[in-house]
Amino acid sequence: MKSKTTKARRQNEPPVKPLKNGRGEPNKGETKARTAVKPVAQPKPPVESKPVAAKPVKKKVKPLGSAVVRGKNGRYDFEVFPLDAELKDGSAIYVISKRMTDKQGRGHHKFVCIGETESLLGALKTHRKGKCIKQHNANVVCLLREDNELDRRRIETDLREAHRISCNQQ
């Protein structure tokens, strides 16, 4: 009967791994040559480093949905965002409204303010300070991004002619 391990090893020879099946025979696909065991690397001592301040990651705010707002002469596709969302500044036509959902999950809007602006963040800040949003429990802002000032004014006028709103700010 053959011994499972070699009793006498040469001093210069690195230790070897035993064969997997333990009978001195290689497993399928394995050669008879034995491989040397690699020495285990010692863990490196931790390097002291200065704490790095984490930069807040601004996520792109996803709209709640979309809304088709009809004007006197046209229809416009707006994106609907929560009123407290951190939006990107820019030129836009906005409709601040109270959004309610019916039993089928469809959103319906009661318009509070309609306007156009070169600076969306400034306009929303002005409206938040006013009483109209709190009085009418507005919870969303509908946005239509438009860079052209003449188009913004034309769309705003069209929407104001079609809808009675409670907010008098422009």
N, C-alpha and C positions, 0 to 999 in steps of 0.2 A: 504494500500500500504506500502511495506517495504522500509525502508531507504537503500540507496546504501552504505553508510558508517556508521560505528558504532559511535554514538555520545559520549558515555562514554567509555573511555579506562582506564584500570587499570594503575596506575603509574609505576609499575614494569614491565609491559609487553612491549616488544620491538614493534616498529611500524611494521605493516604487509603490504604486497603487496595486492592491490585490485585484485580480480579475473579478468581474462582477458576479459570476455565478458561483464562485467559491470552490469550484472543483478543479481549478487549474486550467479550465478550458475557456476560450473566448466566447462571448455571446455571439449571436448571428451578426454578421457584418463587421465584427471586431477582429483585429489582427492579433497575433500572439505577442507582438512587441509591447512591452509595458512602458508607460510614460512616467516620467519623474514628477514628483509632487512639487509644485511651486511653493517657495517660501511665502509665508503670510506677511504682508506689508504692515508695518506698525502704523497706527493712526497718528496723523499729524496733530500737533497741539493747535488749539483754536487760535486763529489770528485775530488780534484785537482790531476792530475797525470802528470808525465813527458811525453812529446811527444816521441813516439816511431818511430824511423826511419824505414820507409817502405823498406823492402828488395825487390830489383827488381826481378821479377819473370821471369826466363828464360823459355820461351816456347820452346818446341821441334819444330824445323824448319821442316815444311812439304815439301816434294819434290814437284816440279812442275809436275813431271811425271817420266816416266822411258824411257830409250833408250837402244836399242839393238845395240851394237857396234860390227861390224864384224872385226875380225883379219884375218891374213893370214890362220891360222889353226883352228880358233874357233870363237864362238859367246859369248858375255859377256853382262850380264844385269846390266846396270848402273842406279843409281838414279840421277835425274837432279835437281839441286838447283840453285837459283839465285846466281850470283857471289858475291854479297854483304851480303849474309846470314851468320849468326853467327853459324858456324858449330862446331861440337864437334871434338876435336883433336884425332888423331889416325892414324893407318897405312892404306894406301889406294892406289889404282891406280886412277888417275884423268885424265880427259880430259876436258880442257878448250875450250869452243867453242862459236860460235855465233849461237844462236837459232832463227830460223824463223818459222812462222806458215803459212801453206797454207790455201786456202779457206775452206777446210774441217776441219780445226783446228788441223791438224797433225803437229808435230814439226819436223823440219829438221835442221841438224847441219853442220856448217862449222868448222872443227877442227882447233884450233889455237895451243894448246900445249897438249902433251901427256907425262905423267910421273908417277912415283911411289915414295912413300915417307913413312918414318917412322913417320913423324910429318906433318900432313896435313896442319895445320895452318901456319907453317913455310914456307912450299912450296908455298902456295897461297900468302903469304905476299911477298915473293921474286918475284913471277910473277907479282903481282900488281905494284911493283916498276918498272918493265921492261916496254919497249915500245910496246911489241907485243900485249898485251891486248887492249891498246888504239888504236893502228894502225888498228886492225882488228875488233874493236867494239865488243869484246867478252862480253857476258852477262850472261853466265851460266857455271857451273862446274858440270861435270858428275862424280859420285863417285862409285867406287866398293871397298868396305871395304874388306881388306885381311890382316891377321896378319902374314902369312908365307912369309918371305922375298924372298925365291926362287920362290914361285908362283907369287909374285908381279912382279919380274924381268922378268919371263917367259911371263906373260901376257903383260907387257909393250913392250917387244921386239916383240911379235906377232902383237900388234897394230901398232907399228912404221913401221914394214915391210909392212903392208897393206895400210897405209895412209901416204900421203905426208903432212907434216905440216910445218908451217912457223916459229915456235918457235924453236930455237936451244938449249935452256936451258934444262939440264937434272937433 
